[in-house]
Amino acid sequence: MASRGKWGSKVGFILAAAGSAIGLGNIWRFPYITGNNGGALFVLIYIVAIIVLGLPIMLAEFALGRATAKNPVGAFNAIRPGTKWHFTGFLGVITGVMILTFYSVIAGWTLGYCLKCLGGQFKGIVREKAALVFQSFISDSWVQILWLAVFLLLTIYIVSKGISGGLEKYAKVMMPLLFVIMLLLLIRSLTLPGAEKGLQFYLKPDFSKINGRVFLAAMGQAFFSLSLGMGTMLTYGSYLKRKENLVSSAAWVAALDSLIAILAGFIIFPALFSQNMMPDQGPGLVFVILPVIFSQMPGGVWFGFAFFTLLAVAALTSTISLLEVPVAFLIDEKKWPRRKATWLVGMVAFVLAVPSALSGGGVRFFTNLPILHKDFLSLWDKLWGNIALSIGAFLVAIFVGYVWKTANALDEITNNGVKFRLAKCWVLSIKYVCPLLILIVLISQFF
Ligand code: PHE
């Protein structure tokens, strides 16, 4: 899009917003977080979080963006000039850069895996070998830095030209293709011997496992997956024409995004249990199990290659939206040219991404941080992907609920004749449910 262009159509906007939402969050993060948090119970809480927290906040961000036609910092400034509220926007800008750092490392893995598929490395592979291949891949520092650089350069190139509109055109074809391949993977996975155990893990909640950590994980995952809490959807809404329907757009984006995540779980867990593998393996989960599924399919090499390529494109439409937030800020507020803004932020992100890239075994310190006993990437993922986004979403709810006021937001949502039947529920959610729930979940982490 141009520095301040407009989306061509409603479908274009929904696809762009869905392009931001759908990405590694659905196919890499959702399964691994589900596996780490005990399965079905987490999934249940996640779905509730999408409906009760995600949808209302998304609508609030769309409305804020369209009403002000500004980047996150500018939006808060426009509505309450001279107050500290624009720090909420700043938090979003910083969070965007930080998520971009570790996200690009994982996106680099998808590129590396494209090549591995083509090279036939996964032919007839069994689980032990798949785990070894993955481990040696992520502990090779130079390879990690290389793929990270390639992926970030792609993102920078596209954002610097302001041609993400062009990419949406490809995404329009490629995302349905990804969906089709996922359906084929689904069939393969569900028909593996022992798949039922995986379905049970994924669908049958064990309420004895409930604890505060599961709630934070589910809430964070809902915000992460829907690209909320850092002003992405606000920024995307700022390129939106007056006449579009914000309510149905939000519903579409949330529905498509959840569909892909849930589908990913249906692929990963049956296969995982059929191979007698543990679900709580952390960030490497899908990169170990997917090659095993491909190896058990006719034409697996090509399926694998196509899958990782399409996943890389899905990741690219997300990293574009991550980079777009700080870039829109620098263009609008600091009057920087787009190219300069993009390259500068991209380079900073690259440097800050190095610890994550080296945390898979490349450098011992980052692989096993002292005291925390965690790797740097997982730490960053939790800190920025869960906590910072939750804080951002909390501030958006407070701002829209009490500072801008829901009446003004509702006016923005409905002033083009859109009927919003659930307006009362939305107000209730933004003013009370979202702030209270987010606060309780965040505070409960300290006990
Ligand atoms: N929602 C994206 C995904 O699921 C990640 C993202 C988070 C993008 C926050 C923008 C903002 O992959």
Residues whose N, C-alpha, C, O or C-beta is under 5 A from the ligand:
A	BS01	LIG	S20 A21 I22 G23 L24 G25 N26 F224 S225 L226 S227 L228 T232 S318 S321 L322
